[in-house]
């Protein structure tokens, strides 16, 4: 990865940082479009695997951004991606927190909170779609498992560890791969 590529990665992720309402995972579809489809720095499988590995690892869920940067351009790519996603959103969050503390009872604070909630849900759902599409390919059993899991999560309060265990069991039995 050249320094110009690293700057491009930093600037693209910095722009995405300002859209990461509800978390960085909500910007995964655009990250995938940039890294896989536009720049061809990583494959679709590498993208999906990077998210899965980072989500399974202990620590903050932003680790997937560092892993994507590493896959795209080694240490320079990891630094560019992570700094790009962290710096702008951190400055905005700090400024917004200070403003919110000073204006706690203002109607605008409540309106912003209410307005950002559906946006965060939509961005997270789109990220889920990108990860599912990258993992399920054309396997109808995987799509069925994804749909059943989504319905269970949306309609019950079942601990997700049970769903992960059920998925592991289905994989061990050879039902899904």
N, C-alpha and C positions, 0 to 999 in steps of 0.2 A: 504494500500500500504506500503510495507516495504521500508527501505532505499535503499536496493539493487534494488528494482523495480523502485524507483524514480531515481536512478543513471542510470539505463537502459533507462528510459524515457528521461532523460536529454541528454544522449549521442546519442540516436537515433534522437532526435529533433535537437541536435547540428549538426549532420551530414546532416540532411535535410536542416538546415539553410544555408548551403553552396550551396545548389541547388535551393534555393528559388529565382530564377531569375524572376523578375516581381512581386514578392510578395509571401507571405506565402501560399496563397490559391493554388498556383501552386503545392505545395507539398501535398495537401490534399489526393490524391490517395494513396500515400505511408503511410501517417498518418493513413488512414482508414485501410489499410492492416495490419499495426502494431497493432493498438489499438483494432480493431474489429476481424480480421481474425486470427492473430497470438497470441495475448495475451488474447483476450476475456474479456477485461476490461470494454468495453461498447458494446452496440448493434449497429447494422447498423442504426436503427431509431434514437438512441441517437446521433450518429455521425452527421447524416444529420440535425437533429433538432438543434444541437449545432451550426452548421455553419449558419443555417437560423436565429436563434435568435441573434447571434453575428453580422451578417450582417445587421439585421434590427435595432440594437441598435445604438445610436449615439456614435461616437468615432472611433478610428482606427480599420481597419478591422482585425487586428491581435488578436482582442478579442476572436476570435473563438478558438485560440490555448489555451488560459487560460481556457476557458470553457471546452474544451476537456480534459485538464489535471485535472480540477476539477471533471468532470464526472468519470475519471479513478481512481483518488486517493485523492480526497479532496484537502485541502490547499497544502499539500506536492506535489501532482500531478500537481496542477495549477502552483506552483512555478517552478517545474522541467521542465515542458513543455515550459513555457514562457521564462525562463532563457536560456534553451537549444536552443530555436529558435532565441532569440534576441542576445545573446552574440557573437557567431562567426560571424554572418552576419553583426553586427554592427562594429566589428573590421575590417572586410574585406571592408565594405563600406567606413569607415573613411580612411583607407589606400588607397583605390582606388581613392577616391575623392582628397586626397592630391597629389597622383601621376598624376591624370588627370589635376589638376590645374598647375602642373609643366610642363606637357607635352601636353598642349592643342592642339597644331598644329601637333603633331606626327601622322603619318599614322596609327600606331598601335591603337591609341585611337579611331579613326573612324572605324577601322576594328572590334574592340571589340564591339563597339556600334551596328554596323550592324549585327554582328554575334549573339549577345544576343537577339535581337528583335524577330527573329523567335522562339527561344527557349522559351522566355517568353510567346509568343502567344500559343505555343504548350502545355506548362505546364498549362496555364490558361484554355485552352480547355479541357484538361484531367480532371481538377478539376470540370469543368462544367458537364462533362459526369458522374463522380462519384456522384455528388449531384443529377443530374437528375435521374440516375438509382436508387439511394436510395429513391427518392421521388415518382417516377412514377410507380414503381413496374410493374404490368402487365396491367395497365390501358391504353388502346389505346388512350383515349381522352386526358389524361395527356401527353402522348408522342406526340400527334398531337399539343397540345398547346405549348409544348416545342419546337417542330420543327418550327412552325409558328413564335413564338417569336424569335428564333435564326435567321430565315431568315429576319424578319423585322429589327432586330438589325444590321445585317450584310449589309443590302441593303439600309437602310434609315437613316436619322438623327433624327428620331422621339424620343422625350424625353422618357426615360424609365419609367417615372412615369405614362404615359398613358398606357403602357403595364401592369404595376403592377395594375393599376385601372381596366383595362379590365379583368385581371385574377381574381381580387377580385369580380368583377361583375359576371363572369362566375361561380365562386364558390358559390356566394350568390344565384344564380339562380338554383344551383344544377347540373350544367353541368359538372363541374369537382369537385373532392373531395380531 
